[in-house]
Amino acid sequence: MKHLFKKKRLLALCIVPLLAAAPILADSAKEAPKQEIVVDSKKKVEELSQLMAKRLDLFKKLAAYKWNNKIPIDEPKKEEAFLIAIEEKAEEKGVDPKIARAFFQSQLEAAKSIKIKAFEKWVKEDIHMHKEVVNIDETNSLIEECDNELLDAMEEKSQDLKDQKRKDHLRVMISKALKESQFPRDCIDSATNF
């Protein structure tokens, strides 16, 4: 009988600490993936923000080309053709075409805001021609590359773009990142109005 009691006591001494530790181990197991998801999500938002900033920088350079060649800032037919092409590419990648259209429409508005500011500045400074202007084909190619990367990033963030709360959070995070990149407030507002 004593022997049986010792075995039960020994068993209890082994099991009780394991049972006591189980909730702690379970909590840490739950937290680890959550932390990874948060870090991964932050990383993807940073990538998305950097791509948006890169695209907007390209449009700053494109503004001088438009200025020199007297091309209007607003080109509705060209913009509509671009948005239709974006919808088609989005569908191929499994991104909701309506979401992609709204996102890229906001990027077009942000780019217009940058070009308007540049044109206003050049009018005030009485600048008639820029000496150093980007190669339009190369710049357009870089913008297209950027657009494809943005679509890829959208594919990864598609769940966030479908859920209003997540989308609002995404907008705030992107807004902060663009602000850190020194973009004007109206440009940021346009870029995050998707």
PyMOL CGO cylinders between C-alpha atoms (Angstrom):
from pymol import cmd
from pymol.cgo import CYLINDER

trace = [
    CYLINDER, 0.00, 0.00, 0.00, 2.87, 2.37, 0.89, 0.3, 1, 1, 1, 1, 1, 1,
    CYLINDER, 2.87, 2.37, 0.89, 4.44, 1.60, -2.43, 0.3, 1, 1, 1, 1, 1, 1,
    CYLINDER, 4.44, 1.60, -2.43, 1.23, 2.49, -4.31, 0.3, 1, 1, 1, 1, 1, 1,
    CYLINDER, 1.23, 2.49, -4.31, 0.95, 5.74, -2.35, 0.3, 1, 1, 1, 1, 1, 1,
    CYLINDER, 0.95, 5.74, -2.35, 4.54, 6.69, -3.29, 0.3, 1, 1, 1, 1, 1, 1,
    CYLINDER, 4.54, 6.69, -3.29, 3.82, 6.01, -6.97, 0.3, 1, 1, 1, 1, 1, 1,
    CYLINDER, 3.82, 6.01, -6.97, 0.68, 8.19, -6.90, 0.3, 1, 1, 1, 1, 1, 1,
    CYLINDER, 0.68, 8.19, -6.90, 2.56, 10.94, -5.08, 0.3, 1, 1, 1, 1, 1, 1,
    CYLINDER, 2.56, 10.94, -5.08, 5.42, 10.78, -7.59, 0.3, 1, 1, 1, 1, 1, 1,
    CYLINDER, 5.42, 10.78, -7.59, 2.95, 10.82, -10.45, 0.3, 1, 1, 1, 1, 1, 1,
    CYLINDER, 2.95, 10.82, -10.45, 1.18, 13.82, -8.93, 0.3, 1, 1, 1, 1, 1, 1,
    CYLINDER, 1.18, 13.82, -8.93, 4.48, 15.64, -8.50, 0.3, 1, 1, 1, 1, 1, 1,
    CYLINDER, 4.48, 15.64, -8.50, 5.20, 15.15, -12.20, 0.3, 1, 1, 1, 1, 1, 1,
    CYLINDER, 5.20, 15.15, -12.20, 1.74, 15.92, -13.55, 0.3, 1, 1, 1, 1, 1, 1,
    CYLINDER, 1.74, 15.92, -13.55, 0.79, 18.93, -11.41, 0.3, 1, 1, 1, 1, 1, 1,
    CYLINDER, 0.79, 18.93, -11.41, 3.64, 21.15, -12.68, 0.3, 1, 1, 1, 1, 1, 1,
    CYLINDER, 3.64, 21.15, -12.68, 2.81, 20.14, -16.26, 0.3, 1, 1, 1, 1, 1, 1,
    CYLINDER, 2.81, 20.14, -16.26, -0.84, 20.97, -15.76, 0.3, 1, 1, 1, 1, 1, 1,
    CYLINDER, -0.84, 20.97, -15.76, 0.07, 24.25, -14.13, 0.3, 1, 1, 1, 1, 1, 1,
    CYLINDER, 0.07, 24.25, -14.13, 2.38, 25.12, -17.01, 0.3, 1, 1, 1, 1, 1, 1,
    CYLINDER, 2.38, 25.12, -17.01, -0.10, 24.12, -19.71, 0.3, 1, 1, 1, 1, 1, 1,
    CYLINDER, -0.10, 24.12, -19.71, -1.95, 27.46, -19.84, 0.3, 1, 1, 1, 1, 1, 1,
    CYLINDER, -1.95, 27.46, -19.84, 1.35, 29.35, -19.95, 0.3, 1, 1, 1, 1, 1, 1,
    CYLINDER, 1.35, 29.35, -19.95, 2.67, 27.13, -22.73, 0.3, 1, 1, 1, 1, 1, 1,
    CYLINDER, 2.67, 27.13, -22.73, -0.63, 27.43, -24.59, 0.3, 1, 1, 1, 1, 1, 1,
    CYLINDER, -0.63, 27.43, -24.59, -0.59, 31.24, -24.27, 0.3, 1, 1, 1, 1, 1, 1,
    CYLINDER, -0.59, 31.24, -24.27, 2.98, 31.51, -25.52, 0.3, 1, 1, 1, 1, 1, 1,
    CYLINDER, 2.98, 31.51, -25.52, 2.13, 29.21, -28.40, 0.3, 1, 1, 1, 1, 1, 1,
    CYLINDER, 2.13, 29.21, -28.40, -0.81, 31.47, -29.28, 0.3, 1, 1, 1, 1, 1, 1,
    CYLINDER, -0.81, 31.47, -29.28, 1.26, 34.66, -28.97, 0.3, 1, 1, 1, 1, 1, 1,
    CYLINDER, 1.26, 34.66, -28.97, 4.17, 33.56, -31.14, 0.3, 1, 1, 1, 1, 1, 1,
    CYLINDER, 4.17, 33.56, -31.14, 2.21, 33.26, -34.40, 0.3, 1, 1, 1, 1, 1, 1,
    CYLINDER, 2.21, 33.26, -34.40, 0.30, 36.46, -33.58, 0.3, 1, 1, 1, 1, 1, 1,
    CYLINDER, 0.30, 36.46, -33.58, 3.59, 38.35, -33.18, 0.3, 1, 1, 1, 1, 1, 1,
    CYLINDER, 3.59, 38.35, -33.18, 4.84, 36.87, -36.45, 0.3, 1, 1, 1, 1, 1, 1,
    CYLINDER, 4.84, 36.87, -36.45, 1.61, 37.95, -38.17, 0.3, 1, 1, 1, 1, 1, 1,
    CYLINDER, 1.61, 37.95, -38.17, 1.90, 41.49, -36.78, 0.3, 1, 1, 1, 1, 1, 1,
    CYLINDER, 1.90, 41.49, -36.78, 5.56, 41.76, -37.82, 0.3, 1, 1, 1, 1, 1, 1,
    CYLINDER, 5.56, 41.76, -37.82, 4.77, 40.25, -41.23, 0.3, 1, 1, 1, 1, 1, 1,
    CYLINDER, 4.77, 40.25, -41.23, 1.80, 42.59, -41.65, 0.3, 1, 1, 1, 1, 1, 1,
    CYLINDER, 1.80, 42.59, -41.65, 3.89, 45.61, -40.68, 0.3, 1, 1, 1, 1, 1, 1,
    CYLINDER, 3.89, 45.61, -40.68, 6.56, 44.55, -43.15, 0.3, 1, 1, 1, 1, 1, 1,
    CYLINDER, 6.56, 44.55, -43.15, 3.98, 44.23, -45.95, 0.3, 1, 1, 1, 1, 1, 1,
    CYLINDER, 3.98, 44.23, -45.95, 2.49, 47.64, -45.11, 0.3, 1, 1, 1, 1, 1, 1,
    CYLINDER, 2.49, 47.64, -45.11, 5.99, 49.15, -45.21, 0.3, 1, 1, 1, 1, 1, 1,
    CYLINDER, 5.99, 49.15, -45.21, 6.57, 47.52, -48.61, 0.3, 1, 1, 1, 1, 1, 1,
    CYLINDER, 6.57, 47.52, -48.61, 3.24, 48.85, -49.87, 0.3, 1, 1, 1, 1, 1, 1,
    CYLINDER, 3.24, 48.85, -49.87, 4.04, 52.34, -48.53, 0.3, 1, 1, 1, 1, 1, 1,
    CYLINDER, 4.04, 52.34, -48.53, 7.52, 52.30, -50.08, 0.3, 1, 1, 1, 1, 1, 1,
    CYLINDER, 7.52, 52.30, -50.08, 6.08, 51.30, -53.44, 0.3, 1, 1, 1, 1, 1, 1,
    CYLINDER, 6.08, 51.30, -53.44, 3.50, 54.08, -53.24, 0.3, 1, 1, 1, 1, 1, 1,
    CYLINDER, 3.50, 54.08, -53.24, 6.23, 56.58, -52.33, 0.3, 1, 1, 1, 1, 1, 1,
    CYLINDER, 6.23, 56.58, -52.33, 8.45, 55.31, -55.17, 0.3, 1, 1, 1, 1, 1, 1,
    CYLINDER, 8.45, 55.31, -55.17, 5.58, 55.71, -57.63, 0.3, 1, 1, 1, 1, 1, 1,
    CYLINDER, 5.58, 55.71, -57.63, 4.84, 59.24, -56.41, 0.3, 1, 1, 1, 1, 1, 1,
    CYLINDER, 4.84, 59.24, -56.41, 8.53, 60.17, -56.72, 0.3, 1, 1, 1, 1, 1, 1,
    CYLINDER, 8.53, 60.17, -56.72, 8.44, 59.02, -60.34, 0.3, 1, 1, 1, 1, 1, 1,
    CYLINDER, 8.44, 59.02, -60.34, 5.48, 61.31, -60.95, 0.3, 1, 1, 1, 1, 1, 1,
    CYLINDER, 5.48, 61.31, -60.95, 7.44, 64.24, -59.49, 0.3, 1, 1, 1, 1, 1, 1,
    CYLINDER, 7.44, 64.24, -59.49, 10.00, 63.62, -62.22, 0.3, 1, 1, 1, 1, 1, 1,
    CYLINDER, 10.00, 63.62, -62.22, 7.31, 63.13, -64.85, 0.3, 1, 1, 1, 1, 1, 1,
    CYLINDER, 7.31, 63.13, -64.85, 5.87, 66.56, -64.02, 0.3, 1, 1, 1, 1, 1, 1,
    CYLINDER, 5.87, 66.56, -64.02, 8.91, 68.30, -65.55, 0.3, 1, 1, 1, 1, 1, 1,
    CYLINDER, 8.91, 68.30, -65.55, 8.50, 66.30, -68.76, 0.3, 1, 1, 1, 1, 1, 1,
    CYLINDER, 8.50, 66.30, -68.76, 4.82, 67.28, -68.97, 0.3, 1, 1, 1, 1, 1, 1,
    CYLINDER, 4.82, 67.28, -68.97, 5.72, 70.92, -68.24, 0.3, 1, 1, 1, 1, 1, 1,
    CYLINDER, 5.72, 70.92, -68.24, 8.35, 71.07, -71.00, 0.3, 1, 1, 1, 1, 1, 1,
    CYLINDER, 8.35, 71.07, -71.00, 6.09, 69.37, -73.53, 0.3, 1, 1, 1, 1, 1, 1,
    CYLINDER, 6.09, 69.37, -73.53, 2.93, 71.31, -72.57, 0.3, 1, 1, 1, 1, 1, 1,
    CYLINDER, 2.93, 71.31, -72.57, 1.08, 68.10, -71.73, 0.3, 1, 1, 1, 1, 1, 1,
    CYLINDER, 1.08, 68.10, -71.73, -1.93, 68.69, -69.48, 0.3, 1, 1, 1, 1, 1, 1,
    CYLINDER, -1.93, 68.69, -69.48, -1.90, 67.28, -65.96, 0.3, 1, 1, 1, 1, 1, 1,
    CYLINDER, -1.90, 67.28, -65.96, -5.34, 65.79, -66.39, 0.3, 1, 1, 1, 1, 1, 1,
    CYLINDER, -5.34, 65.79, -66.39, -5.65, 63.18, -69.16, 0.3, 1, 1, 1, 1, 1, 1,
    CYLINDER, -5.65, 63.18, -69.16, -9.04, 61.48, -68.56, 0.3, 1, 1, 1, 1, 1, 1,
    CYLINDER, -9.04, 61.48, -68.56, -8.97, 59.11, -71.56, 0.3, 1, 1, 1, 1, 1, 1,
    CYLINDER, -8.97, 59.11, -71.56, -5.47, 57.89, -70.76, 0.3, 1, 1, 1, 1, 1, 1,
    CYLINDER, -5.47, 57.89, -70.76, -6.39, 57.49, -67.08, 0.3, 1, 1, 1, 1, 1, 1,
    CYLINDER, -6.39, 57.49, -67.08, -9.53, 55.49, -67.90, 0.3, 1, 1, 1, 1, 1, 1,
    CYLINDER, -9.53, 55.49, -67.90, -7.58, 53.18, -70.21, 0.3, 1, 1, 1, 1, 1, 1,
    CYLINDER, -7.58, 53.18, -70.21, -5.01, 52.72, -67.44, 0.3, 1, 1, 1, 1, 1, 1,
    CYLINDER, -5.01, 52.72, -67.44, -7.72, 51.88, -64.87, 0.3, 1, 1, 1, 1, 1, 1,
    CYLINDER, -7.72, 51.88, -64.87, -9.34, 49.35, -67.21, 0.3, 1, 1, 1, 1, 1, 1,
    CYLINDER, -9.34, 49.35, -67.21, -5.95, 47.67, -67.73, 0.3, 1, 1, 1, 1, 1, 1,
    CYLINDER, -5.95, 47.67, -67.73, -5.43, 47.62, -63.93, 0.3, 1, 1, 1, 1, 1, 1,
    CYLINDER, -5.43, 47.62, -63.93, -8.80, 45.93, -63.42, 0.3, 1, 1, 1, 1, 1, 1,
    CYLINDER, -8.80, 45.93, -63.42, -7.84, 43.23, -65.93, 0.3, 1, 1, 1, 1, 1, 1,
    CYLINDER, -7.84, 43.23, -65.93, -4.43, 42.65, -64.33, 0.3, 1, 1, 1, 1, 1, 1,
    CYLINDER, -4.43, 42.65, -64.33, -6.01, 42.60, -60.88, 0.3, 1, 1, 1, 1, 1, 1,
    CYLINDER, -6.01, 42.60, -60.88, -8.50, 39.94, -61.93, 0.3, 1, 1, 1, 1, 1, 1,
    CYLINDER, -8.50, 39.94, -61.93, -5.64, 37.80, -63.30, 0.3, 1, 1, 1, 1, 1, 1,
    CYLINDER, -5.64, 37.80, -63.30, -3.89, 38.06, -59.92, 0.3, 1, 1, 1, 1, 1, 1,
    CYLINDER, -3.89, 38.06, -59.92, -7.00, 37.28, -57.92, 0.3, 1, 1, 1, 1, 1, 1,
    CYLINDER, -7.00, 37.28, -57.92, -7.41, 40.83, -56.60, 0.3, 1, 1, 1, 1, 1, 1,
    CYLINDER, -7.41, 40.83, -56.60, -10.92, 42.31, -56.58, 0.3, 1, 1, 1, 1, 1, 1,
    CYLINDER, -10.92, 42.31, -56.58, -10.94, 44.59, -59.68, 0.3, 1, 1, 1, 1, 1, 1,
    CYLINDER, -10.94, 44.59, -59.68, -13.15, 47.19, -57.94, 0.3, 1, 1, 1, 1, 1, 1,
    CYLINDER, -13.15, 47.19, -57.94, -10.71, 47.43, -55.03, 0.3, 1, 1, 1, 1, 1, 1,
    CYLINDER, -10.71, 47.43, -55.03, -7.75, 47.66, -57.43, 0.3, 1, 1, 1, 1, 1, 1,
    CYLINDER, -7.75, 47.66, -57.43, -9.50, 50.38, -59.44, 0.3, 1, 1, 1, 1, 1, 1,
    CYLINDER, -9.50, 50.38, -59.44, -10.29, 52.42, -56.32, 0.3, 1, 1, 1, 1, 1, 1,
    CYLINDER, -10.29, 52.42, -56.32, -6.72, 52.01, -55.06, 0.3, 1, 1, 1, 1, 1, 1,
    CYLINDER, -6.72, 52.01, -55.06, -5.11, 53.07, -58.34, 0.3, 1, 1, 1, 1, 1, 1,
    CYLINDER, -5.11, 53.07, -58.34, -7.64, 55.88, -58.83, 0.3, 1, 1, 1, 1, 1, 1,
    CYLINDER, -7.64, 55.88, -58.83, -6.43, 57.27, -55.50, 0.3, 1, 1, 1, 1, 1, 1,
    CYLINDER, -6.43, 57.27, -55.50, -2.81, 56.91, -56.70, 0.3, 1, 1, 1, 1, 1, 1,
    CYLINDER, -2.81, 56.91, -56.70, -3.67, 58.87, -59.86, 0.3, 1, 1, 1, 1, 1, 1,
    CYLINDER, -3.67, 58.87, -59.86, -5.23, 61.62, -57.73, 0.3, 1, 1, 1, 1, 1, 1,
    CYLINDER, -5.23, 61.62, -57.73, -2.13, 61.74, -55.53, 0.3, 1, 1, 1, 1, 1, 1,
    CYLINDER, -2.13, 61.74, -55.53, 0.09, 61.98, -58.62, 0.3, 1, 1, 1, 1, 1, 1,
    CYLINDER, 0.09, 61.98, -58.62, -2.07, 64.82, -59.98, 0.3, 1, 1, 1, 1, 1, 1,
    CYLINDER, -2.07, 64.82, -59.98, -1.73, 66.65, -56.69, 0.3, 1, 1, 1, 1, 1, 1,
    CYLINDER, -1.73, 66.65, -56.69, 2.07, 66.40, -56.95, 0.3, 1, 1, 1, 1, 1, 1,
    CYLINDER, 2.07, 66.40, -56.95, 2.06, 67.64, -60.55, 0.3, 1, 1, 1, 1, 1, 1,
    CYLINDER, 2.06, 67.64, -60.55, -0.28, 70.54, -59.72, 0.3, 1, 1, 1, 1, 1, 1,
    CYLINDER, -0.28, 70.54, -59.72, 1.99, 71.67, -56.89, 0.3, 1, 1, 1, 1, 1, 1,
    CYLINDER, 1.99, 71.67, -56.89, 5.02, 71.46, -59.18, 0.3, 1, 1, 1, 1, 1, 1,
    CYLINDER, 5.02, 71.46, -59.18, 3.27, 73.41, -61.97, 0.3, 1, 1, 1, 1, 1, 1,
    CYLINDER, 3.27, 73.41, -61.97, 2.13, 76.10, -59.51, 0.3, 1, 1, 1, 1, 1, 1,
    CYLINDER, 2.13, 76.10, -59.51, 5.69, 76.44, -58.19, 0.3, 1, 1, 1, 1, 1, 1,
    CYLINDER, 5.69, 76.44, -58.19, 7.12, 76.75, -61.71, 0.3, 1, 1, 1, 1, 1, 1,
    CYLINDER, 7.12, 76.75, -61.71, 4.56, 79.40, -62.66, 0.3, 1, 1, 1, 1, 1, 1,
    CYLINDER, 4.56, 79.40, -62.66, 5.52, 81.44, -59.57, 0.3, 1, 1, 1, 1, 1, 1,
    CYLINDER, 5.52, 81.44, -59.57, 9.23, 81.01, -60.34, 0.3, 1, 1, 1, 1, 1, 1,
    CYLINDER, 9.23, 81.01, -60.34, 8.63, 81.87, -64.01, 0.3, 1, 1, 1, 1, 1, 1,
    CYLINDER, 8.63, 81.87, -64.01, 10.30, 78.68, -65.22, 0.3, 1, 1, 1, 1, 1, 1,
    CYLINDER, 10.30, 78.68, -65.22, 9.71, 78.08, -68.92, 0.3, 1, 1, 1, 1, 1, 1,
    CYLINDER, 9.71, 78.08, -68.92, 11.77, 74.98, -69.54, 0.3, 1, 1, 1, 1, 1, 1,
    CYLINDER, 11.77, 74.98, -69.54, 13.59, 72.38, -67.47, 0.3, 1, 1, 1, 1, 1, 1,
    CYLINDER, 13.59, 72.38, -67.47, 17.07, 71.48, -68.64, 0.3, 1, 1, 1, 1, 1, 1,
    CYLINDER, 17.07, 71.48, -68.64, 17.16, 68.04, -67.03, 0.3, 1, 1, 1, 1, 1, 1,
    CYLINDER, 17.16, 68.04, -67.03, 14.12, 65.96, -67.86, 0.3, 1, 1, 1, 1, 1, 1,
    CYLINDER, 14.12, 65.96, -67.86, 13.55, 62.25, -67.40, 0.3, 1, 1, 1, 1, 1, 1,
    CYLINDER, 13.55, 62.25, -67.40, 13.45, 59.79, -70.26, 0.3, 1, 1, 1, 1, 1, 1,
    CYLINDER, 13.45, 59.79, -70.26, 9.70, 59.31, -70.68, 0.3, 1, 1, 1, 1, 1, 1,
    CYLINDER, 9.70, 59.31, -70.68, 9.89, 55.69, -71.89, 0.3, 1, 1, 1, 1, 1, 1,
    CYLINDER, 9.89, 55.69, -71.89, 12.18, 54.69, -69.03, 0.3, 1, 1, 1, 1, 1, 1,
    CYLINDER, 12.18, 54.69, -69.03, 10.01, 56.51, -66.48, 0.3, 1, 1, 1, 1, 1, 1,
    CYLINDER, 10.01, 56.51, -66.48, 6.80, 54.96, -67.80, 0.3, 1, 1, 1, 1, 1, 1,
    CYLINDER, 6.80, 54.96, -67.80, 8.48, 51.55, -67.66, 0.3, 1, 1, 1, 1, 1, 1,
    CYLINDER, 8.48, 51.55, -67.66, 9.47, 52.15, -64.02, 0.3, 1, 1, 1, 1, 1, 1,
    CYLINDER, 9.47, 52.15, -64.02, 5.92, 53.28, -63.20, 0.3, 1, 1, 1, 1, 1, 1,
    CYLINDER, 5.92, 53.28, -63.20, 4.49, 50.14, -64.83, 0.3, 1, 1, 1, 1, 1, 1,
    CYLINDER, 4.49, 50.14, -64.83, 6.94, 47.98, -62.87, 0.3, 1, 1, 1, 1, 1, 1,
    CYLINDER, 6.94, 47.98, -62.87, 5.86, 49.77, -59.71, 0.3, 1, 1, 1, 1, 1, 1,
    CYLINDER, 5.86, 49.77, -59.71, 2.19, 49.22, -60.57, 0.3, 1, 1, 1, 1, 1, 1,
    CYLINDER, 2.19, 49.22, -60.57, 2.78, 45.48, -60.97, 0.3, 1, 1, 1, 1, 1, 1,
    CYLINDER, 2.78, 45.48, -60.97, 4.58, 45.35, -57.62, 0.3, 1, 1, 1, 1, 1, 1,
    CYLINDER, 4.58, 45.35, -57.62, 1.70, 47.26, -56.03, 0.3, 1, 1, 1, 1, 1, 1,
    CYLINDER, 1.70, 47.26, -56.03, -0.77, 44.74, -57.45, 0.3, 1, 1, 1, 1, 1, 1,
    CYLINDER, -0.77, 44.74, -57.45, 1.35, 41.91, -56.01, 0.3, 1, 1, 1, 1, 1, 1,
    CYLINDER, 1.35, 41.91, -56.01, 1.34, 43.66, -52.62, 0.3, 1, 1, 1, 1, 1, 1,
    CYLINDER, 1.34, 43.66, -52.62, -2.42, 44.14, -52.91, 0.3, 1, 1, 1, 1, 1, 1,
    CYLINDER, -2.42, 44.14, -52.91, -2.81, 40.44, -53.58, 0.3, 1, 1, 1, 1, 1, 1,
    CYLINDER, -2.81, 40.44, -53.58, -1.02, 39.74, -50.29, 0.3, 1, 1, 1, 1, 1, 1,
    CYLINDER, -1.02, 39.74, -50.29, -3.13, 42.33, -48.43, 0.3, 1, 1, 1, 1, 1, 1,
    CYLINDER, -3.13, 42.33, -48.43, -6.42, 41.45, -50.16, 0.3, 1, 1, 1, 1, 1, 1,
    CYLINDER, -6.42, 41.45, -50.16, -8.16, 40.43, -46.92, 0.3, 1, 1, 1, 1, 1, 1,
    CYLINDER, -8.16, 40.43, -46.92, -7.21, 43.76, -45.33, 0.3, 1, 1, 1, 1, 1, 1,
    CYLINDER, -7.21, 43.76, -45.33, -8.56, 45.63, -48.34, 0.3, 1, 1, 1, 1, 1, 1,
    CYLINDER, -8.56, 45.63, -48.34, -11.93, 43.85, -48.15, 0.3, 1, 1, 1, 1, 1, 1,
    CYLINDER, -11.93, 43.85, -48.15, -12.51, 44.45, -44.42, 0.3, 1, 1, 1, 1, 1, 1,
    CYLINDER, -12.51, 44.45, -44.42, -13.36, 48.09, -43.58, 0.3, 1, 1, 1, 1, 1, 1,
    CYLINDER, -13.36, 48.09, -43.58, -11.66, 48.09, -40.15, 0.3, 1, 1, 1, 1, 1, 1,
    CYLINDER, -11.66, 48.09, -40.15, -8.48, 46.57, -41.56, 0.3, 1, 1, 1, 1, 1, 1,
    CYLINDER, -8.48, 46.57, -41.56, -8.57, 48.91, -44.54, 0.3, 1, 1, 1, 1, 1, 1,
    CYLINDER, -8.57, 48.91, -44.54, -8.88, 51.94, -42.24, 0.3, 1, 1, 1, 1, 1, 1,
    CYLINDER, -8.88, 51.94, -42.24, -5.93, 50.68, -40.19, 0.3, 1, 1, 1, 1, 1, 1,
    CYLINDER, -5.93, 50.68, -40.19, -3.95, 50.12, -43.39, 0.3, 1, 1, 1, 1, 1, 1,
    CYLINDER, -3.95, 50.12, -43.39, -4.73, 53.70, -44.50, 0.3, 1, 1, 1, 1, 1, 1,
    CYLINDER, -4.73, 53.70, -44.50, -3.47, 55.11, -41.20, 0.3, 1, 1, 1, 1, 1, 1,
    CYLINDER, -3.47, 55.11, -41.20, -0.24, 53.11, -41.38, 0.3, 1, 1, 1, 1, 1, 1,
    CYLINDER, -0.24, 53.11, -41.38, 0.37, 54.08, -45.02, 0.3, 1, 1, 1, 1, 1, 1,
    CYLINDER, 0.37, 54.08, -45.02, -0.44, 57.71, -44.23, 0.3, 1, 1, 1, 1, 1, 1,
    CYLINDER, -0.44, 57.71, -44.23, 2.20, 57.75, -41.48, 0.3, 1, 1, 1, 1, 1, 1,
    CYLINDER, 2.20, 57.75, -41.48, 4.79, 56.19, -43.77, 0.3, 1, 1, 1, 1, 1, 1,
    CYLINDER, 4.79, 56.19, -43.77, 4.10, 58.68, -46.58, 0.3, 1, 1, 1, 1, 1, 1,
    CYLINDER, 4.10, 58.68, -46.58, 4.25, 61.54, -44.09, 0.3, 1, 1, 1, 1, 1, 1,
    CYLINDER, 4.25, 61.54, -44.09, 7.69, 60.33, -43.00, 0.3, 1, 1, 1, 1, 1, 1,
    CYLINDER, 7.69, 60.33, -43.00, 8.68, 60.41, -46.69, 0.3, 1, 1, 1, 1, 1, 1,
    CYLINDER, 8.68, 60.41, -46.69, 7.81, 64.14, -46.66, 0.3, 1, 1, 1, 1, 1, 1,
    CYLINDER, 7.81, 64.14, -46.66, 4.85, 64.04, -49.04, 0.3, 1, 1, 1, 1, 1, 1,
    CYLINDER, 4.85, 64.04, -49.04, 2.37, 66.92, -48.72, 0.3, 1, 1, 1, 1, 1, 1,
    CYLINDER, 2.37, 66.92, -48.72, -0.82, 66.33, -46.73, 0.3, 1, 1, 1, 1, 1, 1,
    CYLINDER, -0.82, 66.33, -46.73, -3.17, 66.62, -49.75, 0.3, 1, 1, 1, 1, 1, 1,
    CYLINDER, -3.17, 66.62, -49.75, -1.08, 64.08, -51.64, 0.3, 1, 1, 1, 1, 1, 1,
    CYLINDER, -1.08, 64.08, -51.64, -1.20, 61.67, -48.70, 0.3, 1, 1, 1, 1, 1, 1,
    CYLINDER, -1.20, 61.67, -48.70, -4.95, 62.15, -48.36, 0.3, 1, 1, 1, 1, 1, 1,
    CYLINDER, -4.95, 62.15, -48.36, -5.43, 61.37, -52.05, 0.3, 1, 1, 1, 1, 1, 1,
    CYLINDER, -5.43, 61.37, -52.05, -3.10, 58.35, -51.97, 0.3, 1, 1, 1, 1, 1, 1,
    CYLINDER, -3.10, 58.35, -51.97, -4.91, 56.80, -49.01, 0.3, 1, 1, 1, 1, 1, 1,
    CYLINDER, -4.91, 56.80, -49.01, -8.45, 57.50, -50.25, 0.3, 1, 1, 1, 1, 1, 1,
    CYLINDER, -8.45, 57.50, -50.25, -9.09, 53.98, -51.52, 0.3, 1, 1, 1, 1, 1, 1,
]
cmd.load_cgo(trace, "trace")
